[in-house]
Amino acid sequence: MNLEFTVEELAFQREVREWFTENVPASLKARSDNGQMPDKDEQHGWEQTLGKKGWLAVGWPAQHGGPGWTATQRYIFDLERARAGAPPASPFGVSMVGPVLYTFGSADQKKRHLTGIVSGDVHWCQGYSEPNSGSDLASLKTAAVRDGDHYVVNGQKIWTTQAHWADWCFCLVRTDPVVKQQQGISFLLIDMSTPGIEIRPIHSIDGHHHLNEVYFTDVRVPVENLVGSEGMGWTIAKFLLTHERTTIAGVADSKREIERLKQMLKDTKQGSGCRWDDAFARRRVAELEIDLAALEYTNFRTVAATEEGKGLGAESSGLKIKGTELQQAITQAMVELGGHLSLTWDNDEPVGNFAFNRTRERYNFLRAATIYGGTNEIQKNVIAKMLLGL
């Protein structure tokens, strides 16, 4: 594994850095600098800007509308994206259902949906978890019963991120209640404007509305929206989750957050909390940087394996575990080193070092990082099964 970028890759890095410098809106960068998430219009507008450049679906092959980049180019792009203060693209279209469609979808499904995803014009959400089926996803109960040319869907999904923003939902449903649980699940594409869909907001501990409950009552979905064949949903779901768990690692964003923490400490005035010249603060940052280096080198090995055509296995679970734990550790360090400055909730009123005032919101949101995308406890079970045969 070569840790040095080639001349061509360095030139690519310069091109990407220059483009981000010229195209990331100041308001969007300000939100990132304050540890905040963009709202709907900002997120969708930014994704459309990337789509016009051809840089939204960066992991897609060229024949399906992506740039056809190598794994190393995608890694460089993500580093520069985070460095510029731009948010990552919403994963549900470009990183999840898009690869599912160009791998398992019919010709009509590809023609209908891929263009809207790659342009940033059509937005998706994920209908997986249910009130009693989260980590044990195979026990899901949302039913899809065949009725002529339609499935009639009844059930409930929960923790559905951005369902209130989405045009479409890719959904796991039970089409056969008799066979083994995993064998009776299918993968449906559901238009969110279909009658019978109700979205109820869930306000999370960070005080924002990212999440939702989604209820399906006699929702009629055309049979042509079935991806693959009936009973194939579990196979597709495992394929999709491997992609999700790799991106959740968030190496690029963690690098930027550590740099942001350093700057906060350097900007803190005497008597207002920990400062960069405090040995304790520097040691805390050094510990985070060591953990990040270990995660980054693991990611490099995954990139190298991908370049050689090897598939991802237990590595995706390992990246998810360590990546999300590190995200939590960074925000915890921000809150603890900020001291009383981190306790303020009214983020519109500057107190002391204003940057530390912005840490609590992000800290609270990331308490869920080790849960979403498959809990870290489940990831450890996956690793034990795949590597140890347990």
N, C-alpha and C positions, 0 to 999 in steps of 0.2 A: 504494500500500500504506500503510494507516494503522497506525502503531506504537502508538497509544493505544487502550486498551480502552474500550468504550462504558460508559455508566452501568449498563446491564443486565448487561454482562459483569463489571463490578466487583462488582455485587451477587451474581452467580453465584460469583465467586471467594471472596467472604466466606462464602457458604453452604458451599462445598466445604471451605474452611479450617477452619471451625467443626466440621464433621462429622469430619474427620480428627483434629482435636485431641481430640475426645471418643471416638473409636473405634479409634485405632491402639494396640494393646497395648504396654505399657511394655517388655516383653521383646523385641518385634519391633523397636521403635525402638532399643533398646540394641544389638541386632545390627547395625543399619544404622550406628549411631554408631561401632561398632568395625570397620566395613568388612567384616562377615561376611554370609554368605547364610543365609536361614532353612532349617530342616530341613523334611522332608516335611509333618509335622503342622502346623507353623506356616504354611507356604506355603498348604496346602490350606484350613486354617481361615480364613486371611485372605481367600482368594478366595471362600469361601462367605459371609463377612461382606459383601464387596462385592456378591456375587450377590443377597443378600437386599435390599440397598439398591437394586439395579438399576444398579449402577455398575461391573460387571465387564467386560462387553463394550461399552466406551464408544464404540467406532467403528462399532457396528452400527446400522442403521436401526431405527426403532421397530417396524415391522411384523414384525421377526424377533426381537424381545425386547430390543433395545438401547435406550438413552435417546433416540436420535435427535438427538444434539447436533451443533452446528456444529463445523467444524474448529478454530475458535478456542476453543470451550468444551472440546474435548478437550485442546487445548494447555494451557489453564489448569488443568484437572484434573491433568495430568501434572506440572506445576510444583508444585502443592500437595501431590500425592502424595509427590514426592521431598522437598519441604521438611519434611513431617511424619515422614520417616524410614520410610515404608512401602515395601516392595519392589514392583516392577512385577509385574503378573500374568504367569504363565507364558504365553509367546506362542503355544504350539502349538495351543491350542484357540481362544482368542478372537481372535488376530490372524492366524492362518494357515488352519487347516482350516475354521473357522466361516465366514469370508467366501467360501471356496471352495464350501462347501455351499449357502449361500443364493444364490450366483451360478450354480453349475453343477449342484447336486444335484437329485435327484428329489424329488417331494413327500413320499414315504415317508422318504427320507434326512433331509430337513429336520425332519419330525415326530419321527423317532427320536432325532436327535442334537443339534439346536440347543438344546433346553431344558436338557439336561444340561451343555452348555458354558456357557450364560449364567448358570446357577445356581452354577457352580463345583463341581458334584457329580461330574462326569466329566472325567477328565484324559487328555491326549493326548501322543504323541511323534511325531517326524518321521523317517520311513525314507527318506532320500535318499542320503547318501554311502555308498560302498562302498570296500573296501580299495584298489581301483584306479580308482575313479570318484568323485572329489571335485570338483575344479575342472572336470574334463571329465565332467560328470554324464551327458551323453548316451550315454556308453559303458557305463552300468550293465548288469549281467548277471543280477540277481535275476529269475528267470523265473516267469511265471504261465501255466500251461497249462490251457486249458478242458477240463473233464471233466464233462459234463452240466450240472448246476445249480451247479457250483463251479469255481473256479480252484484248481489245485494249485500252491502257491508253494514254490520252493526257491532259496536264496541266502543272502547275508549283507549286513547293514548295519553301519556303524561310526560312532563318534562320536555315538551316539543319546542325546541329552540326556534325562534323566529317564525312560528306558524302564523302569527298575525301579520307577517311581512310576505309570506310565501304565496306563489301562484300555484305551485304543485307540491304534492307530498309523495314520497316513495314510502311504501307501507308494507309491513309484514302482517299477513292475515292468515287465519286458519281456514283452509279449504277442505280439509278432511279431518274430522274429529275422531276417527276410529283407529287409524294407523298410529305407529310410534310418533311421539310428539314432533320430533325434528322432520319427519317425513310428510307431515300434513300441513306444512307451512308454505305459502306462496308469496310472491313479490309483486305488488300492484302499484301502478302509478295512478294517483288520484288528483283530479283537478279540484283545487280548494274552493272554487266557486260553485261546486255541485250542491244542489239542495240536500239538506239533511246533515250538513256539517256545522257544528257549533264550536267556537273557540272561546275558552275562558282563560283569562290571564292568571299567571302565577308571579307574584312579586318576590324576588329572591332577597337574600340577606344584605345584598349591596344596595337595596332600595330601588332597583330598576326592574323593568318588565322585559326580560329576555325569554321567559319560559311560559308554557301554556299547557292546559288540558284541551284535548280535542275529542269531541264526541261525534260518533257516526251513527245516525239513525236512518235506516233504510236508504242508504246512499247507493245509488245505482252507478256502477263503474263498467264501462264497456269491456268486454272480454279481450279486445285488442290491446288493452292496457296491462295485461299480464306479461311480465318479463320472463322469458324462458318458458317452462312448462309448469303445470300444477305440481306442487310438492318439491319444487326446486329452490324455494325461498331460503332454506337454511344454508345451502351451498353458496348462494349469492350473498347472503348476510355475512358469512365468514370471510368471503373475498373482500367485501366492502369494509368490514371492521379492521382488517389488516391495514388498509390504506389509512383509515381514520386514526389508528393508534400510532402510526409512524408520524403523522403530522402533528399530533397532540404533544409530542416531545418538546417542540417549541425552542430549539437551540438558539435560533436567530433572535427571537424575542427575549430570551433570558440573557443573552449577551448585552442587548440594549438596556435591559432593566438594571443590570449590574452597573453599567456605565452611568445610568441615570442616578442610581444610589450614590455612586462616587461623587457626582456633581452636587447632589443634595448636601452631602457632608462637607464638601468644600465651600458651599455657599452659606452654611449655617454660621451665624454670628456667635461670638463668645457668650456663654451663659444661656443659650437657647436650645441646648440639647447636644448630642454627640457631634463632634467635628472630625474632619479628616486627620487632624494632627493628634487625635486620641488613639493610643495604641490598641485599645479594645476595638474601636471601630475598624481600623485597618485590618486587624486580625480576622474580624467577622467577615469582611469583604474578601479577604484572601481565602478563607474556607469555602466561600461560595464559588470563587473562581476556580479552585481546585476541583470541586464537584462538577462545575461546568466543563472544564477541560476533559475530565473523564467521560462525560456524556458526549462531548463533541467528537472525541476520538472513536467512541463506539459508533456514532453516527457516520463518521468517515468510513469505518469498516463496512457499514451497511451500504453506503454509497458505492464503495469499491466492489462489493458483491453484486450490486445491481448492475453496475457497468459490465460485469462479466456474465450477465444473464441469469444470475441465481435468484430464485424466489425468496421472499421473506417468510420466515417461520416464527420461532420464539423471539427473534430479535425485536419484532414490532412490539411485543408485550414488554420486553425489557426497556425499550426506549420510552414507552408510555409510563411505566412505573417511575423510572428515574427522572424523566423529564417533568412530570407533574409534581413530584416531590420537591424538585429543585425550584419550580415556579412558586410553590408555597413557601419554601425556605427564604427565597429572595424577598417576597412581600412581608414575611414575618420580620426579617431583618430591618426592612424599611420602617415598619411600625415601631419596633423596639428601639432602634437607634434614633428615631424621631422623637421618642419620649412623648411629652405632653402635646407637642405640635401635631402628633398623629391622631390625637383624640378628637379633634374638631370634626363635626359632621357637616356643618354648613360650608361647603366647598367654595362658595362664592365670596366668602369673607376672609381675606388674607390675614393670617396670624403668624408672626415670626417668619420662618422659612416656608413660604407658600407651597413649595413642592411637597413638603412633608404633610401638609394639610390634605393632599390629594391621595394619600396612600391607603387610607382605611377602606375606601370603596373597592379598590382593586384587591386588597387583602381579603375582604369578605367574599368577593366573587370567586376567588381562587380556592376557597375552602372546598369547593365542589370538584376541583380538578382531578383529584384522585378517585372520584366516583364516576363522573361522566366518561363515556367511551368505553365502559366496562370497568368496574371497580378494580383497584390495584390488587385486592385480595384474589379476585378472579384471574387477573393476569398472572399471579404467582402460581395458581393452579394450572393455567395453560402451560407455563414454562415447565412445571414439574411433570406434566403429562408428556410434553413433546421431547424434553431433553432427558428426563429420568425414567420415563415409562411408568409413572405412578398413577 
